[in-house]
Structures are given as C-alpha cells and as structure tokens.
C-alpha cells in the first residue's frame, strides 16, 4: 500500500510520498492533537462556568447589600440560581477531570 501526504488547494493537489512509519507517526500525532483540542475546549467550558458562578455570587452580594431581601420566595430563587451555576461548574469540572486519564500519549510506544 502506498502512503501519500496530500496538500490540497483550489488550484492543484500536491502528493508527497511517505513511508508507512511516517504515516503511523502522523496518525498518532493527529490523535494527540485532536485529544488536546477536546481537552482545551472542555477547559474553556470550566473557565466560563467558573466566571458565570462568580458573577452570580457578585450580583447576589451586590443586590443584598443595596436591597433588603426578606421574603422566602426571593431567598429561595436566589439560592436556586446559585445552585444551578454551581452544578454547571461542578459538572464541567468532572468532565474535564474524567477526560484527562484517557490521554492517547500513554499508548505512544
């Protein structure tokens, strides 16, 4: 079987022959890059959810400093909103941590 590295453009396609070893190496490197991209994307979700949670805490603190919230309904709605932000943060953090051990780098021998 012949392996080629193809550079495709609108004008023309250029093929560069490569060995089977080079093909295997490039295939493994592509898997690593795909894994790194997915991990980085999940990390960005963790950061976004952390910022969202902190903004909710700040907003709650500011609101309670300016307004006197007394009713049970208002307090319950505030706690529910904060709980939702915290659950989102913890869920994305768990997703990020669970993806880590599945690194394709462990199988690079």
N, C-alpha and C positions, 0 to 999 in steps of 0.2 A: 504494500500500500504506500502510495506517495503522499507525503505531507507537505503542504504549502502554507505560507503566510501571505494572505491576500490583503492588499491595500486597495480598497475600492473608492473610486472618486467618480464624479459625474462624467469626466472626460474619458478616462480609461481605467482599466484594472491592471494592477501590477502584482504578479505572483513571484514570491521568493521561495525556492525550495528549502525545506528544513528537515533535519533528521528526526527520527522517532523520539530520541531522547529530548531534543529541543521541544518537540510537540508536547511531550508529557510534562516537562518543566513549565512550559507556558500554560498548560491546562491547570496545573496545580496552583500557579501564581494567580490565575484568573479566579479560581475558587477562593483563594485568600482575600483578594481584593473585593469580591462580592460579599464575603463574610464581614470584612471590615466596614464596608458601606452600610450593611444592615445594622451592624452594631453601633455605628456612628449615628445612624438615623434614630435608633431606639434611644440612644443617649440624649439626642436633641429633644425627644419627647419627655424624657425625665426632667431635663432643664426647664422646658416650657411648663410642665405641670408644677414644678417647684416654684417658678416665678408666679404662676397663677395662684397657688396656695398662699404665698407670701403677700400678694396683692390683696387677696381676700381677707387675710389677717389684718393688714394695714387699714383696709377700708372699714372693717368691723371696729377696730380700735378708734379710728377717727370718728366714726358715726357715734359710738358710745361716749366719746369724750364731748361731743357737741350736743347730742340729743340724749335725753333720759329715757331709755327703753325700759318700760315697766311690764308690758303685757306678756303673758305666757306665749302667745302666738308669735310675737315678734322675736322673742328669745329662741323659740323652737325653730323658726325659719332661719335665723342666723346660724344656729348650730347645725342644722341640716345642710345649709350651703357650705359651711366649713368642712363638714364631714365628707361631703361629695368631693371637694377639692383634695382632701387628704387621701381618700380612697383612690382617686385618679393617680396621685403621686405615688402611693404605695404599689399600685398595680403596675405602673410603668417601670418602677424601680425593680420589682420582682422579675418582670420580663427581661430587663437589661441584665440582671444577675444570672438568670437562667440561660441566657444566650452565651455567656462567657465560656463555660466549660466545653462547649461544642466547637471549639476552635479547630479549623482544618489544619492548623500548623502542627498539631500533635501527630498527624499522620504523614508528615513530610519525609520520612525516612526512605 
